[in-house]
Amino acid sequence: MKADKVATAGYIGLMAYHLIGLGTLIYLMFFNTNYNWWNWIYLIPLNFILAELWPFYWFFVWMGWAS
C-alpha cells in the first residue's frame, strides 16, 4: 500500500515538473520573444532547452541574470 502512494506521488511530481516546463515554453515562445528573419533559427531550439531546464531558467530570472 505504501509503495502505491510513493509511486503516485512520484507520478504527480513528474507531471507537475513537465507541466511547469510546458508553461515556461509557452512563456518563452510567445511572451518573451524578439524574433526576426534570422534569429528564430537558434532561439526556438534554445527555448525548448530552457523549458526542459526550467528550474535553472527561473533561478537566473530571479537573480536578474536573464530576461
Secondary structure, 3 states (H helix, E strand, C coil): CHHHHHHHHHHHHHHHHHHHHHHHHHHHHHHCCCCCCCCHHHHHHHHHHHHHCHHHHHHHHHHCCCC
